[in-house]
Amino acid sequence: MTLLHEIQAGVIEANADIAAVLRKCKVLAVKLGSEGLKSWVDYELNGYPSKEETPDYRILRHIPSYGNFVGIGWSQLQHQPIPTGSIPEEHREAFTTLYLTEPISYYSSLAIQFSNKPTIQFGWAPDLVAYLGGKILRDFQLTNAWRSVDTSSIVALLDTVKNRVLNFVLEIEAEAPNAGEASPGEKSIPQERVQQVFNTVILGGSAQIAAGNQTIKYDIDIKIIQDNFDSLRQFLSSLEVGEDDILELGEAIQEDEKSVKETGFGEKVQAWLGKMISKAASGSWKIATSVAANLLTKALMQYYGN
């Protein structure tokens, strides 16, 4: 059975071990030479380092909170909905939005553990309970609180990852059935085509850049004028690519002018692209590694008219 078929078989099993499937995807990423896929798999296996780098399918919004209260004479109110309006505005986002940043195996375990329960409780931090304790209900003190998440939301997260993996390998198989069996250094499918599939299937048509405490989203439909380096320069500048790196790309494009017509990206441009992905991985360029290759490849493809 080929690696592509192993991944397909693993992901469609009723009780698929998604972490095991993703480890096989990492092997596939190396064989395809896809830094984007490798980075995405690493994030899914190891967790996302911050909420700014968390993809949309791992963000749950409009989550209700409930709490237990004690009042005068030890009167009690159990499992009471906590009105969003009673939470200070500067804290509301933290209570109503949940970023699922843990490794995918954690959520697989939750789905199994709570398979017979409609909701999963994510407790408020004790210091937040203490801070808001007397500010929610008059004459009552909050003793403990939690966010209530539908178990189906966790199952949906797992299904989203499985579906994206399945669609990716099916697309790759359609292009190159033996892509997973390639020897080191062998290119069974053009790198730009792998990146196209990754952008569309895994990233879902959008990209996210984390810069400081802000999250900036870019549509994949980037507008670059063919053979117009100024339009490419402006886009790269908007991503805070350094002027030296932009000049280096211009030189690489000129040096690759002959070979690019036959092979897509020339050797010099491919080397530049790899350098920029490495910068993203090291943190010296403020862009999430999982989308660096996505944005740059798409921009370059438009520049070359592909």
PyMOL commands that set and color helices and strands:
alter all, ss='L'
color gray80, all
select helices_A, chain A and resi 3-12+18-32+35-46+51-53+56-58+72-74+84-86+89-96+104-113+126-132+151-175+179-181+191-202+229-238+243-255+260-263+267-282+289-303
alter helices_A, ss='H'
color red, helices_A
select strands_A, chain A and resi 59-60+65-71+76-81+98-99+119-123+140-150+206-211+214-219
alter strands_A, ss='S'
color yellow, strands_A
deselect
rebuild
show_as cartoon
